[in-house]
Amino acid sequence: MLTKEERRFFKKYKIKRRGYKRKESVIKRKNKFKDKVVIITGASSGIGKACAFEFAANGAKIVLAARREKELNEVKNAIIEKGGDAITVVTDVRKIGDCENLINQAVKHYKKIDVLINNAGISMRASFEELDLSVIHELMDTNFFGAVYCVKFALPYLLKTKGTVIGISSIAGLTPLPGRTGYSASKFALDGFLNTLRLENKKKGLNVLIVHPGFTASNIRNTALDKDGNPQKETPRDESKMMSAERVAEIIAKATYKRERDLVLTGQGKLAVWLHRNFPAFTDRIILNEMSKEPDSPV
């Protein structure tokens, strides 16, 4: 007799129940990160939250980091209720001390680090002409320096386990995105940092995975900053047509297990990247036209 949780996994992976051996293979797949310690920043919502559930479901011990303590505890409690193992560390990745404390608490509790997922991030929506420069600083401090700080303190432990550093970048880290100058700049910077980190530590066994999601259904557009640095509160795009955060998390977990180095998500995202590499001027016109269709578009 299968448990309710096991039935959900059969349905999720579309595996037919053909007896005991088939059931065992699912359980084994479910535990592919058994006893691995995974730190996730920005774990209170969106892709970070989805990754927490996905890796926990696959046997990992989760260190949840974000600024919102209440939401973090809700994620932790949900993981524990499902039989998982998780702790929370309230963290503002813009602060070096917070990032150092995050790593120290993870090692103190679990004795090692196997995966660091740098997911904490914010977006923006405004033309650069009208943008207050403080918004650029906010984007760089969170999206770029937040990852730099966490990687710096986690690296010695990741090298010991030959672990994986993951950076949640964006298609905007590979192509321009009008109305999001600060966001795009922070993601380009993150890509450059992580690609170079990979080369520096290639002989030491460190794996670096850079994930470039396309538009993903999450709250990142609701919290995106306007020209004055205030959250815009409402998304300008149709979230229902976007890839879900849960699907993104599944793909990330699979790529982590395979120790892949780069992901570009959604067919539209892959097409945009390929076109921009091969036909940049033509693709610029397509991107600008698409972003101009947004309600109250800044471009």
BELHU-V592096 format. One record per pair of residues at least 12 apart in sequence whose ideal C-beta (glycine too) atoms are under 7 Angstrom apart, sorted by sequence separation. I is the first residue (numbers start at 0). J is the second residue. D is the distance in Angstrom with one decimal. If there is no record, write none. Layout:
# BELHU-V592096
I:J:D
I:J:D
This chain:
# BELHU-V592096
39:51:5.4
51:63:5.9
63:75:5.7
75:87:5.0
88:100:6.9
171:183:4.3
221:233:6.6
250:262:6.6
12:25:6.7
88:101:4.9
221:234:5.6
150:164:5.8
172:186:3.1
193:207:5.3
220:234:3.9
250:264:6.5
72:87:6.0
123:138:6.0
171:186:5.1
172:187:5.3
220:235:6.8
9:25:6.3
71:87:4.3
88:104:4.8
121:137:6.9
193:209:5.2
220:236:6.4
8:25:5.5
37:54:4.8
61:78:6.2
121:138:6.4
169:186:4.6
172:189:6.3
247:264:6.3
71:89:6.8
168:186:4.8
172:190:4.6
190:209:6.0
121:141:5.2
146:166:5.9
1:22:6.9
8:29:5.9
42:63:4.1
68:89:5.0
120:141:6.0
121:142:6.9
168:189:5.2
32:54:5.6
37:59:4.5
39:61:6.6
42:64:5.8
43:65:3.8
61:83:6.9
63:85:5.9
86:108:5.5
119:141:6.2
120:142:4.7
168:190:5.5
214:236:6.3
216:238:4.6
242:264:6.4
42:65:5.2
51:74:5.5
55:78:4.6
61:84:7.0
66:89:6.7
166:189:5.3
242:265:5.4
34:58:6.8
35:59:4.8
36:60:5.0
37:61:5.5
38:62:4.3
39:63:6.2
40:64:4.7
41:65:5.7
43:67:4.7
60:84:4.5
61:85:4.1
62:86:5.8
63:87:4.7
64:88:5.2
66:90:7.0
32:57:4.4
33:58:3.5
37:62:7.0
39:64:6.5
40:65:6.9
65:90:6.5
66:91:5.2
216:241:4.3
31:57:5.2
32:58:5.0
34:60:6.9
36:62:6.8
38:64:6.5
44:70:6.5
48:74:5.6
52:78:6.8
62:88:6.3
64:90:4.0
119:145:5.3
215:241:5.6
216:242:6.9
29:56:6.4
30:57:6.3
31:58:6.9
32:59:3.9
43:70:3.7
51:78:6.6
92:119:4.7
166:193:4.6
214:241:4.7
215:242:5.3
216:243:5.3
217:244:5.2
29:57:5.8
30:58:3.8
43:71:5.2
55:83:3.8
216:244:6.3
29:58:6.9
42:71:6.5
117:146:3.8
164:193:6.8
213:242:6.6
215:244:5.9
55:85:6.4
43:74:6.4
42:74:6.2
117:149:5.9
164:196:6.8
215:247:5.6
117:150:7.0
115:149:6.2
115:150:6.7
212:247:5.5
64:101:5.2
115:153:4.8
173:211:5.9
172:211:6.1
112:153:5.5
164:205:6.7
168:209:5.4
170:211:5.3
210:251:5.8
115:157:6.4
143:185:4.7
158:200:6.9
168:210:6.3
169:211:5.9
62:105:4.4
138:181:3.8
142:185:3.7
146:189:5.9
161:204:3.6
162:205:6.9
163:206:4.3
164:207:4.9
165:208:4.7
166:209:5.0
167:210:5.2
168:211:5.1
169:212:6.2
170:213:5.2
112:156:4.2
138:182:5.8
142:186:6.6
161:205:6.7
166:210:6.9
111:156:6.1
112:157:5.7
143:188:4.6
147:192:6.4
158:203:5.3
163:208:6.0
165:210:6.5
135:181:4.4
139:185:5.2
143:189:5.4
150:196:6.8
208:254:5.9
93:140:4.3
102:149:7.0
113:160:5.1
120:167:6.6
134:181:5.7
138:185:4.7
142:189:6.3
158:205:6.0
208:255:6.2
93:141:5.7
101:149:6.7
112:160:6.7
114:162:5.8
117:165:6.5
157:205:6.1
60:109:5.5
92:141:6.3
111:160:5.7
113:162:4.5
114:163:4.9
115:164:5.3
116:165:4.5
117:166:5.0
118:167:4.4
40:90:6.6
98:148:3.7
102:152:4.1
106:156:6.0
112:162:6.3
115:165:6.8
117:167:6.5
93:144:6.9
98:149:4.8
102:153:4.9
114:165:6.6
208:259:5.9
211:262:6.3
213:264:5.5
40:92:5.5
93:145:6.0
126:178:6.3
206:258:4.6
208:260:6.0
209:261:5.4
210:262:4.6
211:263:4.7
212:264:4.7
213:265:3.7
92:145:3.0
95:148:5.2
99:152:5.0
125:178:6.6
127:180:4.5
207:260:6.5
211:264:6.5
65:119:6.9
98:152:5.9
124:178:5.5
208:262:7.0
213:267:5.7
124:179:6.5
213:268:3.4
92:148:6.5
123:179:5.9
92:149:6.4
122:179:6.5
211:268:6.7
236:293:6.7
123:181:5.0
235:293:4.5
123:182:5.3
235:294:5.2
122:182:4.8
235:295:6.9
38:101:6.9
197:260:6.8
50:116:5.8
38:105:5.4
50:118:6.8
36:105:6.6
47:118:4.1
46:118:5.7
36:109:4.5
38:112:6.2
36:111:5.5
36:112:5.3
37:113:6.5
40:116:6.9
36:113:5.0
37:114:4.3
38:115:4.9
39:116:4.5
40:117:5.8
41:118:4.1
35:113:4.1
38:116:6.7
40:118:5.4
41:119:3.4
35:114:6.4
37:116:6.6
39:118:6.0
40:119:3.9
41:120:6.2
165:251:6.9
137:224:6.5
134:224:5.2
165:255:6.7
137:228:6.4
163:255:5.6
134:228:4.9
131:226:6.2
133:228:5.5
163:258:6.8
130:226:5.1
131:227:5.6
122:219:5.1
129:226:4.5
131:228:5.8
174:271:5.6
122:220:6.5
170:268:4.5
174:272:6.1
124:223:5.0
173:272:5.0
123:223:5.5
125:225:5.6
121:222:6.2
122:223:3.9
123:224:4.5
124:225:6.4
125:226:3.6
170:271:6.0
174:275:4.5
121:223:6.9
170:272:6.5
121:224:6.6
40:145:6.8
124:231:5.8
175:283:6.9
40:149:6.3
177:286:6.8
177:287:5.6
124:235:7.0
175:286:6.5
174:286:6.6
178:290:5.8
177:290:4.7
38:153:6.9
178:296:6.7
178:297:4.4
178:298:4.8
46:167:6.1
177:298:4.1
114:255:6.2
46:212:7.0
46:215:6.4
46:217:6.3
126:297:4.4
45:217:3.4
125:297:5.1
126:298:6.0
44:217:6.8
45:218:6.0
124:297:6.3
44:218:5.5
45:219:6.1
49:244:4.0
53:248:4.0
57:252:6.1
49:245:4.8
53:249:5.9
46:244:4.8
49:247:6.6
50:248:4.5
54:252:5.9
45:244:5.2
49:248:3.7
53:252:4.9
46:247:5.3
50:251:6.1
46:248:6.4
31:256:5.3
